[in-house]
Amino acid sequence: MVTVVVLAGLSACTATSTPTTGVLTGTASACSGVAFKPTPTARLTVYKGTAVVATQQVPNGSTYRFVLPPGQYYITNTGNPVQASDREVTVVAGRTTRKDVPNLCH
């Protein structure tokens, strides 16, 4: 006896879904300057308005990565939610957005 299994409609089981998040990545520099003691890590904070939505520490000059819902954000390594255009970034669902974070603490 031979058993035959028909795999018809298998592709329907692997339906594609719409991405609900995007990736924010880049290189981060640690905070240093006259008023700041040099540190070996960049302490990043992502804000939506003035609300903190994510934080991360990475070694100075390293790559950071946040997975976020689509929207307008501000990223800083100062711990201050200053909404300056050079810190502004837009995250798009299903995409990777690159934003390097320089030493903003001079």
C-alpha positions, 0 to 999 in steps of 0.5 A: 500500500502506498500512502500519498499526502497532498500538500495543496494549500501549504503556502496559505499556511505561511501567510505574510504579515505586516511588520509592526516595528522598525529598527533604529541603529547606528554608532554611539559615542560616549558623553565627554567634555568639559563638564563630563568625566569621560566614560567607556560607554554611551548611555542612550535614551530614546524619547517619544516627546518627553517620555522615555521609551527605551534605554541602552548602554553600549561601549564607546564607538559601538553599534546600538540597536532598538526595535521600536513601533513606527513613529517620531523619536529623539535619541540622546546620550545626555539623558536630556529629552532635548527635542533638537532636529539633530537628534530627531529620527523617524522609525518606519515599520519593516525598515532599518533607520540609521542614526549615529549618535555623536558626543553631544556633551561638549 
